Amino acid sequence: MPPRMPPSPLPTDVQPAPRRVLVVEDSPLNRMLVTAILAQAGHRADTADNGLEALMAAQAGGYDLILMDLSMPEMDGLTATRLLRDLPGAAGRIPVIAMTADTDEADRVRCRDAGMNDHVAKPVDRAQLLGTVEKWLRASDASGLSAGFHSSTSSTCGTADEVLDREVLDQLAQDLDADLLADVLRQFVDETRERVDRIVAETDRAILTREAHTLKSTAGTFGARSLCNAARALEMACRASPAAESGAGEDGADPVERLRRDIPRLAGDAITAYRAAGYLA
C-alpha cells in the first residue's frame, strides 16, 4: 500500500468557503475523485451522470458552480451548457467549468462558445481544480457570470513508454487517504476490465469513440500512462475513420483494429504494474 500522506495544503490565498457544487461526469471513478477533493476543501458536492441530469438539477436551483464533463451519453456537456445559459434567473448565470481530457485550442473554443467560463484538464490536479473553483466562486459573488474564458491545463498522459505515471500516482497518494486510494484503484481496475471487454466486442465506431474517450480520461486520472496513450490513439483513429471500411492503412490493416487489439494487453500491463508497486493487493 502507498504510505498515508496528508493532502497537499492549498496556497494561503486559496481558502474556499464551503459552497454547493454540481459535478457532472459519466465516469463513477472521476465523480468519486472530484467529489472527494471538493469535500476535503469543505464544499458540498452533488453529482449528475450526464448533461440532461445536470440541466434538471440546475433548474431546481441551489448550486454555486458546475463542473461539467464534455463527452457524456444522453446529453453532452456543451449542449447542456448552451441550454443552461437560456434559463432565466440565477440558474442561467451559474459558472460552468469544463472538465475534459482534450485540451487543444479547438476544444477551448468550443467550450467558450457554448457559454462555459473556464477549462480544467484531466487528469485532475487538486490545487488547480480548487483554485479554479474558488476563482469563479469569487467572480460570481462579485459580479455574476463573467464572459471571460480561461484555460487551466494540467498534464495529460505523456508520450513516454512507462506503464505508470508515478507523478500522477504520487499526487493521488497526497490527495487521498491510502484506503480510499486503494478503493478507487480497485474500482478503476474493475471498470477498466468491463470497458476493455466492450471495446473488444464493439463494432460501432461511434460507441467505440465514446468508450475510448472515457478510458483515456480514467486511465490518465489514475496514472495508467501507456493505456491512456493507446485509448487516445484509438479515439483519434475512430474519429478519423468513422466507417469500418474507410479505416484501412497502407499495410491493408485497419488502424482501429490494430489499436483495439493492443488495449487488453496494455490494461493488463497497468494492473500488473499497480500490484508490483504496492497500490493493489
Buried (B, 14 or more C-beta within 10 A) or exposed (E): EBEEBEBEEBEEEBEBEEBEBBBBBBBBBBBBBBBBBBEBBEBBBBBBBBBBBBBEBBBEEEBBBBBBBBBBEEBBBBBBBBBBBEBEEBBBBBBBBBBBBBBEEEBBEBBBEBBBBBBBBBBBBBBBBBBBBBBBBBBBEEEEBBEEBBBBEBEBBBEEEEBBBEEBBEBBBBBBBBEBBBEBBBBBBEBBEEBBEEBEEBEEBEBBBBBBBBBBBBBBBBBBBBBBBBBBBBBBBBBEBBEBEEBBEEEEEBBBEBBBEBBBEBBBBBBEBBEEBEBBE
